[in-house]
Amino acid sequence: MVPDPTAPTVTVPAGSAPSADPTATPLGFGVGARVTASVMADDYARLLVDALARLDLRGLVRETGDVSTYLGGDEEALLGVLTDLGEALARTEHHATLGILLSRGCPGEVVCELPGGAGPRRVELPAPRRTGRYAAAEWSLYPLADQGTAEGTEPDHMRDIYAAIDHARTLGTFRGSEHFATRLEGDLGDVLATAVAGWTMVGRSVQHVTSHLTISLNSPSHPVREPAAEGGAR
Amino acid sequence: MVPDPTAPTVTVPAGSAPSADPTATPLGFGVGARVTASVMADDYARLLVDALARLDLRGLVRETGDVSTYLGGDEEALLGVLTDLGEALARTEHHATLGILLSRGCPGEVVCELPGGAGPRRVELPAPRRTGRYAAAEWSLYPLADQGTAEGTEPDHMRDIYAAIDHARTLGTFRGSEHFATRLEGDLGDVLATAVAGWTMVGRSVQHVTSHLTISLNSPSHPVREPAAEGGAR
């Protein structure tokens, strides 16, 4: 299509230097997350700063904003740091929510820098790390058509959603359907891994895939946790 | 496609009784929102209950959950109640976040009840109500291909996104692009109206459209508000 002269300037993420295979570079392929952490406590600022300061970013790019924090990097590193952050929030024992947007295959924000056919990017599903903390979540997964013009990259929303839900059943986190979202429950690490795995799986056949996950931690309406079971392996 | 026998049971939303025109009934067409409100305060529960109790739901369907609250109904009523809720949260003077998922054209959760070609649904863009409260937000908009099989309902992601961003410029809320999201700022009522309008506009040509909006209120990193300007008309 013809570029729109009124479109915002596209910023080039670090690491997106021209490459023979754009799927090989997580940042070049636009693999990343935006995360909004909310802690229901008067001293939320200290709690959040503490949780964020202890994170091992393991090569991820981070840009902090007033609405969310951007994290860019490969799928395994993203799942690792999201699990660490969620666990740190849960361990404050305050009620907290975590809003997560995952995206792949469309670096460059409003205007994708990669044309259709630059992907998909095929990687192994990152493994969960159990935390002993309960999480309830609502999950949406979007295979997007805008970049799906090359052979084999056409999104099939229902096919892809079914595959992701089957995987959620395997991980034991699937709890059913809500209006517009899938309900997940279980160990926080498994819930996060479900969303990252679904997004990664669909990303094996579709270039541009986004996923949104809203996690609730330490809600007063959650089942009472059993400290013995909570800390143990399952 | 062949229904998957392992798929979750599809629940039929109230109001989705057979109709000659499925786009005429907001609930039958799956017009609704999921909302997660987080208040950074020790007495968040009282503050949220107070804010929710004062809402005029004006015929909207509400289902409260531990992760989010579902609201179903027409676009104008949704924007009205989201604006009221956001204003109530802002007036607590605590830092708060609001995570909103808007959806249309795919009632029935995982399995859409409407086949492609049942839409699109064309309605007027609901008008903003100014609140005098500043909001910063990140916005994503997804025209989805799964239901876009009928003539004239094929999503064109870039065309639709450009139209929505042009409208955000008209409303004065567009602030640029972040990784994976569009940044909006301004009066909370205008920010919410931008997202609802973009979703409604794209919904004039595409059946299944979702949109995600994360709003930050009363952040310590937000510009200091001028009480005189804040309460006045612009």
Interface residues (C-beta under 8 A of the other chain):
Chain A: M1 D4 T6 A7 P8 V10 T11 P13 G30 G32 R34 T36 S38 V39 M40 A41 D42 Y44 A45 E63 G65 D66 V67 S68 Y70 G72 H95 A96 T97 G99 L101 S103 C106 P107 E109 V110 V111 C112 A136 A137 E138 S140 Y142 P143 L144 A145 D146 G148 P155 D156 H157 M158 R159 I161 Y162 I165 D166 R169 G176 S177 E178 H179 F180 A181 T182 R183 T210 H212 T214 I215 S216 S219 P220 S221 H222
Chain B: M1 D4 T6 A7 P8 V10 T11 P13 G30 G32 R34 T36 S38 V39 M40 A41 D42 Y44 A45 E63 G65 D66 V67 S68 Y70 G72 H95 A96 T97 G99 L101 S103 C106 P107 E109 V110 V111 C112 A136 A137 E138 S140 Y142 P143 L144 A145 D146 G148 P155 D156 H157 M158 R159 I161 Y162 I165 D166 R169 G176 S177 E178 H179 F180 A181 T182 R183 T210 H212 T214 I215 S216 S219 P220 S221 H222
